[in-house]
């Protein structure tokens, strides 16, 4: 898997990447899993469809951090840092901040994930089982957000908390069941880095 982002010719601020069928399938699967992890919006009905836009706009968000480690990485407390106990005042401030911001943050992350799925679904084969994806500037920003969220979620599943954890995982033997997830984590990191470099002025 060697597809990395490059500046898009004739699209100022855009980016392009050549992807083969396997890369497209993996990226789409990961993006769909991210959307399932984030969940439907507050105005969604039981089937996940939109119920009432006004209700969604006025709905308060949660006040407690998610119990799922991957969601907790995607939606950390604004005050006190990860895993920090903090005092009552810090916890109250974090809960109040979460109440008014998490729904909007979830909606943005959901839109970023959907942009990845839509972009991949729009691809037409370019010969030999591959395709070239071209992103407009706004799509590049959404892809960057989704790639970052995917890496955070996978990093949480792999229990990566610092660079030393990552170094140990990179040396896993091929038979280790975590190896495919580690390979996805590394590849997403390379994609993210190349997209950042492409967008840098």
N, C-alpha and C positions, 0 to 999 in steps of 0.2 A: 504494500500500500504506500505509494509514493506521491499521491496527488496533494499538492500544496497550493495555496492561494498565490496569485500574482496580480499586479495591476491590470485592470480591464482596459484594453485599447478602445479609445473613443468613448469611454464612460468615466468622466472625471469623478474621482472618489469611489469608483466601483472596483470590484474584484472578480477574478475568474479562477476556476479550478477545474482540472480534468479529473473525472472520477470513473472508475470501472464499475461493473455491475455489482461486485461484492461490496465495494465501498459505499455505493448508493444504498444497497440493502441494509448494511450495518448502520449507517447514519440515520436512515429512516426509522429503523427499529428502535434505536436509542432515543430518537426524538419523540416517538410515540410513547415509549416507556416514561420519558420525562413528563409528558403531558398527563399520563395516567397518575404519576406520582404527585404532580401539582394539584390535580383534581379540577372539577368544574368550578365555575364562578359562583358567588353567593346568590345570584339571581337565577340559577339553574334549577329546573324541576328534577324530579326523580330520574328522568331518562337522560339528564345532562343537557337538555335543550333550554334555551333562554325562556324564562318565565315572565319576569317583569323588570324592565330596565330601571325603572324608578326605585324599585325595592333593592336592586343590586347597588344602585348609587348611594342609597341611604343606609345600607346594612353596615353594622359595626363589624370589625374584624375580631379575631380571637385575641385573648389577652395572655394566654399561656403559650410558651414555645412548643413546637411540635415534638411528639415523643419519638418519631422516626428519626434516626441520626442523619439520614440524607436530607430530609426536610428541614431539620434543625440547622444543617449547614447552609441550605438555601435561604432560610429565613431566621437568621440568628437574632439574639436580643441586641437591641441598639445600645444598651448600657450594661456594663459589668463584664463583658467578654464571655467567650464560650466556657461553660462549666463553672463559671464563677458564682459563688453563693450570693455575695453582695448583701447589703443591709436592706431593710424594709423599704426605705426611700428609693433606692436604686431599682429594686424589683417593681415597685409601683410605677416608677417612671418608664421602665422598659415595657410593662404591661400596657400602659396608656399609649405609648408610642406605637406599639404593635397593633393595638385596637384601631388606630386611625390610618395605618400605613400598609398593613399586610395584604389587605384585599387588592389594593392598587398594585402592589409589588407582584402578587400572584398573577394578576391580569396581564402585566407586562411580560412576565416570564412565560405565560401561556401563549401570548402573541408571538414571542420570539421562537418558541418551539413550533408553533404552527407555520411560521415563515420558513423554517427549515423543511418541514414536511411538504408544504406547497411548492417550494423551490425544487425539491427533488422530484416531486410528482410531475412537474412541468417539463422535465428533461426529455428530449428526444434522442434516441441512440445516435452516436456519432461514428459508428463503425467499430468493429472488433469488440463489441460489448461494452463500450464506454460512452461517455457524454461529457460535454463541457458546460458547466454552470457559470452564468454571468450574473453578478449581483449589482444592483443599483446601490448608491450610498446608504440609503435607509435599510435596505435588505442586509447590507454588510454589517451594520450596527446590530441588527436583530440576530444574525448568525453568530456574531461575536458574543452576544449575551447568552445565546443558547449553548454554544460550545463551552463557555465558562460554567454554566449551570450543570451541563453534563459531566464535566470534569469534577466539579464539587460533589455531585451526587455519587459518582463512581469512587472518588477519593474517600468519601464517608463509608461506603460499603467495604472498601479495602482497608479502612481504619488508618488512612494516611493522615497524620497530624503535622508532620514536618518533613523536611528534605531527607532526613536519615531514614524515616519509614519508607519513603519512595525508593531510596537506594537499595534497601533490602529486597523490596518487591521486584525491582528490575532484574535481580539475579536469580529469580525463581526458576527451578527446573521446568522443562516442558510438561512434565506429568502433573504439575500442581494445578488443582482445579481453578485457582485464581488467575492463572496465566492469561487466558483470553481477556479477562477484565483488565488486567494490567496492560496488555497490548493495546486495548481500546483506549485506555487512559493516556498512554504515551502518544498514540496516533492523534487523539483529540488535542493534546497539548501542542503537537507539531502543527496541526491545522490552525489552532488558535494563534500561535506565535506568528505563523506566516501571514495570517489575516491582519494581525496588529501591524506587522511590518509593512504590509501593502497599504494600510490606511494612514500610516505615519506621514506627516508632511515632509 
